[in-house]
């Protein structure tokens, strides 16, 4: 399976995207990419996949994407555009130019047994968040924090940990109070002098 096909497979099967026919019609313009996909109700993105081959012209890539973004602007489209560049490297100037008008994900052509995982990581911004199994969620974060601390902790650390479940403001107030208590004897001594 080519990298472009892998991108389409991941977006369709894991992201709920649907494939658009090629060439893609937007307003009165016609635009052709390796693949084009549109997000479902949860993802509003329009994704174009550009397979960069040795004979692919960077000027043609730029022209197509800039033309598509202009057509979307004319139609007042609210869909964010993402260009996924696969198979080969694009020139740095091409990346800079198209990144001004859309999100660019230069996937390249990952090889080996973990190639699909590498592609999935590049596409993470377009995919729904994965939910961890309940057994992976840590409910005892204080216990985990204590496991990372030295075996003996001072009174200040214990006070701050005790206030942590109540939120940052309680921790800050407890810290301020501890500082006041710590400096009070020194302040009282300087006033007596």
C-alpha positions as CSV (number, residue, x, y, z in Angstrom):
1,X,0.0,0.0,0.0
2,X,1.4,3.4,-1.0
3,X,1.7,6.2,1.6
4,X,-1.1,8.1,-0.1
5,X,-3.4,5.0,0.2
6,X,-2.4,4.6,3.8
7,X,-3.3,8.2,4.5
8,X,-6.7,7.7,2.9
9,X,-7.3,4.4,4.7
10,X,-6.5,5.9,8.1
11,X,-8.6,9.0,7.6
12,X,-11.6,7.0,6.3
13,X,-11.5,4.1,8.8
14,X,-10.3,6.0,11.9
15,X,-11.4,9.5,11.3
16,X,-14.8,9.0,9.6
17,X,-13.8,11.1,6.5
18,X,-15.3,10.4,3.1
19,X,-13.6,10.4,-0.2
20,X,-14.5,13.1,-2.8
21,X,-14.5,12.4,-6.5
22,X,-11.6,13.7,-8.6
23,X,-11.3,16.2,-10.1
24,X,-12.9,18.1,-7.3
25,X,-15.3,20.9,-8.2
26,X,-15.4,24.0,-6.0
27,X,-17.5,26.8,-7.4
28,X,-16.7,27.1,-11.0
29,X,-13.1,25.7,-10.6
30,X,-11.9,22.2,-11.0
31,X,-9.0,20.9,-8.9
32,X,-7.2,17.6,-9.1
33,X,-5.2,16.0,-6.3
34,X,-4.1,12.5,-5.6
35,X,-7.0,12.3,-3.2
36,X,-9.5,14.6,-1.5
37,X,-11.5,13.9,1.6
38,X,-14.0,15.7,3.7
39,X,-14.7,15.3,7.4
40,X,-17.9,14.1,8.9
41,X,-20.1,16.0,11.3
42,X,-17.4,15.8,14.0
43,X,-14.5,16.9,11.8
44,X,-15.2,19.8,9.4
45,X,-11.9,19.5,7.6
46,X,-11.2,19.4,3.9
47,X,-8.1,17.3,3.2
48,X,-6.2,17.1,0.0
49,X,-3.5,14.4,-0.4
50,X,-0.7,15.4,-2.8
51,X,1.6,12.6,-3.8
52,X,4.9,14.1,-4.7
53,X,6.7,12.1,-7.5
54,X,10.0,12.9,-9.1
55,X,8.3,14.6,-12.0
56,X,5.8,16.6,-9.8
57,X,6.1,20.3,-10.3
58,X,6.3,22.4,-7.1
59,X,4.7,25.2,-9.0
60,X,1.7,23.1,-9.9
61,X,1.3,22.0,-6.2
62,X,1.4,25.7,-5.1
63,X,-1.0,26.8,-7.9
64,X,-3.5,24.1,-7.2
65,X,-3.6,24.7,-3.4
66,X,-3.6,28.5,-3.7
67,X,-6.4,28.2,-6.3
68,X,-8.4,25.9,-4.1
69,X,-8.1,28.2,-1.1
70,X,-9.2,31.2,-3.2
71,X,-12.2,29.3,-4.4
72,X,-13.1,28.3,-0.9
73,X,-12.7,31.9,0.2
74,X,-15.0,33.1,-2.6
75,X,-17.6,30.6,-1.5
76,X,-17.1,31.7,2.2
77,X,-16.4,28.1,3.2
78,X,-15.8,27.5,6.9
79,X,-13.9,24.3,6.2
80,X,-10.3,24.3,7.3
81,X,-8.0,23.0,4.6
82,X,-5.2,20.5,5.2
83,X,-2.7,19.5,2.6
84,X,-1.0,16.1,3.2
85,X,2.2,15.7,1.2
86,X,3.3,12.1,0.7
87,X,5.9,10.0,-1.1
88,X,8.6,12.6,-1.6
89,X,10.0,15.8,-0.2
90,X,8.6,19.2,-1.3
91,X,10.9,22.2,-1.7
92,X,11.1,24.4,1.5
93,X,9.8,27.4,-0.4
94,X,6.7,25.3,-1.5
95,X,6.1,24.3,2.1
96,X,6.4,27.9,3.3
97,X,4.1,29.2,0.6
98,X,1.2,26.7,1.1
99,X,1.6,26.8,4.9
100,X,0.4,30.4,4.7
101,X,-3.0,29.4,3.4
102,X,-3.6,25.9,5.0
103,X,-2.3,23.4,7.4
104,X,0.5,21.3,5.8
105,X,1.4,17.8,6.9
106,X,4.5,16.6,5.1
107,X,4.2,12.9,5.7
108,X,6.9,11.7,3.3
109,X,7.2,8.0,2.7
110,X,7.8,6.1,5.9
111,X,9.1,2.6,5.4
112,X,9.2,-0.5,7.5
113,X,6.9,-2.3,9.9
114,X,6.0,0.9,11.8
115,X,5.2,2.9,8.7
116,X,1.5,3.0,9.4
117,X,2.1,4.2,12.9
118,X,4.3,7.0,11.6
119,X,1.6,8.1,9.2
120,X,-1.0,7.9,11.9
121,X,1.1,10.2,14.2
122,X,1.4,12.8,11.4
123,X,-2.4,12.6,10.9
124,X,-3.2,12.9,14.6
125,X,-4.4,16.5,14.2
126,X,-7.1,15.2,11.9
127,X,-8.2,12.2,13.9
128,X,-10.5,12.0,17.0
129,X,-8.7,11.6,20.3
130,X,-8.3,8.0,21.4
131,X,-9.8,7.0,24.7
132,X,-7.6,5.1,27.0
133,X,-8.9,1.9,28.6
134,X,-10.2,2.5,32.1
135,X,-7.3,0.4,33.6
136,X,-4.8,2.9,32.2
137,X,-6.3,5.9,33.9
138,X,-4.6,6.8,37.2
139,X,-7.0,7.7,39.9
140,X,-4.4,7.8,42.6
141,X,-2.3,10.7,41.4
142,X,-1.3,11.6,44.9
143,X,0.0,8.1,45.5
144,X,2.0,8.3,42.3
145,X,3.4,11.7,43.3
146,X,4.4,10.4,46.7
147,X,6.2,7.5,45.0
148,X,8.3,10.0,43.1
149,X,9.2,12.0,46.2
150,X,12.0,11.2,48.8
151,X,10.8,8.9,51.5
152,X,10.9,11.7,54.1
153,X,9.2,14.9,53.2
154,X,9.0,18.1,55.3
155,X,5.9,19.7,56.7
156,X,5.6,22.2,53.9
157,X,5.5,19.4,51.2
158,X,2.9,17.5,53.2
159,X,0.8,20.7,53.5
160,X,0.9,21.4,49.8
161,X,0.1,17.9,48.9
162,X,-2.9,17.9,51.3
163,X,-4.2,21.1,49.6
164,X,-3.6,19.9,46.0
165,X,-7.0,18.2,45.5
166,X,-8.7,21.5,46.2
167,X,-6.9,23.2,43.3
168,X,-4.1,25.7,42.6
169,X,-5.6,28.6,44.6
170,X,-5.7,26.5,47.8
171,X,-2.1,25.3,47.2
172,X,-1.0,28.9,46.6
173,X,-2.8,30.1,49.8
174,X,-1.3,27.3,51.8
175,X,2.1,28.1,50.5
176,X,1.7,31.8,51.3
177,X,0.5,31.0,54.8
178,X,3.5,28.7,55.3
179,X,5.9,31.5,54.3
180,X,4.1,33.9,56.7
181,X,4.5,31.4,59.5
182,X,8.1,30.8,58.7
183,X,9.1,34.5,58.6
184,X,6.9,35.7,61.5
185,X,9.5,34.9,64.2
186,X,12.2,36.8,62.3
187,X,9.8,39.8,61.7
188,X,8.8,39.8,65.4
189,X,12.4,39.8,66.4
190,X,13.3,42.7,64.1
191,X,10.4,44.7,65.5
192,X,11.5,44.1,69.1
193,X,15.0,45.4,68.3
